[in-house]
Structures are given as structure tokens and as C-alpha cells.
Amino acid sequence: MAVNLEPVVSVIMNCYNGEEFLVEAIDSIYGQVFADWEIIFFDNASTDNSEEIANRYDERLKYFRIDENVCLGKARNLAMQKSSGRYVAFLDCDDLYLSHKLHEQVEMMDKNSLVMSYGGATIINETGLVIKEKPAVNASGYIFGNLLRNYEINMQSVMLLRSYINNNNLSFPEDFQYGPDYDLFMDISSQCEVGVLNSIVVKTRLHSGALTHKKLHCVRGELKSTIDRLVVRNSKLKEIYPLELKLAYSKFEYYQAVYLITSGKISQARETLRPIVFVRWQYVALYILLLLPMPKRRVMQILNRA
């Protein structure tokens, strides 16, 4: 098959030892109804068979490798520098696109001159069984306030206009361990309309090897620094979204309390919750749980984080 030197979509696949689910992930791109794409496969110093698997595919998959593992934000930036598509999309090596994903997003973004879009996700386990459906609930438009209340963007479902990223010198922060995608996407949504597909467009795999579960200690600091930066850059955000900002900052404290619970620091978790306890009923419920003689594991099960 002839390769379009400037495809419509560049799909960024960052890979570090992703062989277990890699074939299924790549095949979900090759199975797209929309065919004008390239894969930028960025091998982040894998030591398994990821390279061999990637090189089984045709020239639409462009393989790049570095020999020293770097953080995910930097890896995504390096991969984006290799892309040539009008749009950039993302797929991690353990997740899947539904067949209509690229078609629906390109159609939406072309029609509405959008710089960013996302859609809903199905959460699956290691064997592919459905855990829950998470359709996107926002309507397209200026949704920064809604995202402060409830950040619903699934990384795998996002598509970006590459020229907007380049022209505005935007990138994933390279010093973040947990939330580099949150930082970039909230930055864009604070300035631009965002397209939202309420349909399910991706499957995201939840498993024991997922990085997010290992980075809870970073959550509050990174997410808070993102919002702090955006508010400093545009002070009008405080005037437009006072309640939404209060809710966002309180949720960052909630995340810190969850991290402290996982570390066995129950009394510190209670103190972290105390100033925000009446902001949401969930915080009241958690605070009460922490007053009971309940094992940490049981608290985490109730939080659905065991």
C-alpha cells in the first residue's frame, strides 16, 4: 500500500515493554474505517519483544526507538515531533480503538474547525471483560468549567490539531509523573472550544501494571500546579469559574487523602479532609469512615480503589 507522506492523522503509540497487548492495540488502528493515518510507534527503551512485534507491520507504522527510558510526557513530546498528520491521536499499547473512532473525530473536527476533541471509553480488565462504560457527558463547546467540576477526558480518546500545538509551543510537561495529559488538555480547554463525542470510541484496559496506580503521591501537587499556572496566566478564570475552581482544588485535597490512606496515614488523611469535608457529600462519607475502626483495605474497597 502506498503511504501518504502527509496523512490526516498521526496516531502516537508510546511503548515500554508493551508486548502482552500490543498486537491487539495495533490491529485496532489497522481496523479503522478511516484509512488515512500513520502510526508513530515510539519505543521507550523496551527490553521485551515490542520491537519485533511492531516491525511485523507495513510502512504505515513508523518505528522509532530511544535506548534510555524517559518519562511519559517527554516520550509523547518526542513522538509528536516525528508526526506529520494534520491531527494527532494517542493510543497506549494496552488499549484499543473502536473501528469508527478516527472517522468520527476527523469529521467533527473538520466540520467545526476544532483544535481538540475526545469521546467516551469502555473500561476493560486484563482479559478484555467490560468493567464499566464511561460515555462522555459534556456537550461540545467551552467546557473548562465542567472539566474543573469533573475531569472526564480519557487520554486514548483525544485528538488534537497539530498546527495549534506547534504554533502555540504547547507540549506535555516533562517533569510530571501522573498528569502530563491533564496539564495539556486543561490548558487547551481553558482557551478553546472542545469537541465531545458522547459515544464510546475507545477501550481502556485497567490492570495491575498500569502506571497511574503507582503515582498517587504525585496527584495533588501536579494537578494543583496546572490550575495554579492557568489562573496566573489568565486571572479572569477566577471571576468566571469561582465555584468550579473551589471544587477542583477540594478534589486535589481528596486525592491527597486517598494517597495517605493507601500509605496507612489515617490521621493525616482525616486532617487533609477536614477543611473540605462539607464541599461534597463523598468527602463527608469518607471522613466518617476514617473515624471508624476499619482496616485500611476495607476503606479502599469502599472507595473502589482496592
C-alpha positions, 0 to 999 in steps of 0.5 A, a space after each residue: 500500500 502506498 503511504 501518504 507522506 502527509 496523512 490526516 492523522 498521526 496516531 502516537 503509540 508510546 511503548 515500554 515493554 508493551 508486548 502482552 497487548 500490543 498486537 491487539 492495540 495495533 490491529 485496532 488502528 489497522 481496523 479503522 474505517 478511516 484509512 488515512 493515518 500513520 502510526 508513530 510507534 515510539 519505543 521507550 527503551 523496551 527490553 521485551 519483544 515490542 520491537 519485533 512485534 511492531 516491525 511485523 507491520 507495513 510502512 504505515 507504522 513508523 518505528 522509532 526507538 530511544 535506548 534510555 527510558 524517559 518519562 511519559 510526557 517527554 516520550 509523547 513530546 518526542 513522538 509528536 515531533 516525528 508526526 506529520 498528520 494534520 491531527 494527532 491521536 494517542 493510543 497506549 499499547 494496552 488499549 484499543 480503538 473502536 473501528 469508527 473512532 478516527 472517522 468520527 473525530 476527523 469529521 467533527 473536527 473538520 466540520 467545526 474547525 476544532 483544535 481538540 476533541 475526545 469521546 467516551 471509553 469502555 473500561 476493560 480488565 486484563 482479559 478484555 471483560 467490560 468493567 464499566 462504560 464511561 460515555 462522555 457527558 459534556 456537550 461540545 463547546 467551552 467546557 473548562 468549567 465542567 472539566 474543573 467540576 469533573 475531569 472526564 477526558 480519557 487520554 486514548 480518546 483525544 485528538 488534537 490539531 497539530 498546527 495549534 500545538 506547534 504554533 502555540 509551543 504547547 507540549 506535555 510537561 516533562 517533569 510530571 509523573 501522573 498528569 502530563 495529559 491533564 496539564 495539556 488538555 486543561 490548558 487547551 480547554 481553558 482557551 478553546 472550544 472542545 469537541 465531545 463525542 458522547 459515544 464510546 470510541 475507545 477501550 481502556 484496559 485497567 490492570 495491575 501494571 498500569 502506571 497511574 496506580 503507582 503515582 498517587 503521591 504525585 496527584 495533588 501537587 501536579 494537578 494543583 500546579 496546572 490550575 495554579 499556572 492557568 489562573 496566573 496566566 489568565 486571572 479572569 478564570 477566577 471571576 468566571 469559574 469561582 465555584 468550579 475552581 473551589 471544587 477542583 482544588 477540594 478534589 486535589 485535597 481528596 486525592 491527597 487523602 486517598 494517597 495517605 490512606 493507601 500509605 496507612 496515614 489515617 490521621 493525616 488523611 482525616 486532617 487533609 479532609 477536614 477543611 473540605 469535608 462539607 464541599 461534597 457529600 463523598 468527602 463527608 462519607 469518607 471522613 466518617 469512615 476514617 473515624 471508624 475502626 476499619 482496616 485500611 483495605 476495607 476503606 479502599 474497597 469502599 472507595 473502589 480503589 482496592 
